[in-house]
């Protein structure tokens, strides 16, 4: 079975760590980013199968990089 890589981008540390713990317990490789900037940096250094983010982080990220 493939070891899927997941990036979690969320400014809520409790939520981010909680999701990370659950996903790691299920066998996924998880990276965390506390904001959009950190998420972009991690994307530049690796490949992920799935990115989980909240609406606000995604909106701020898109606003900075698409305008």
C-alpha positions, 0 to 999 in steps of 0.5 A: 500500500502506498504511504500517502503524504498529507499537508495540514495547513491551519492556524489553529494548533490544537486542530492541526495537531489533533488531525495530524495525530489521528492521520499518523495513527492511521498510517499516513505521513503528515506534515504541518504548516501553521499558516499559508506562507509555511504551507507554500514553503513546504509545498516547494520542498515536497510533494503531497497527495492531499492538502487539508486547510481551512477556508481562511488560510486558503483565502489568504494564501490565494489572495497573496499569490494570485493578485 
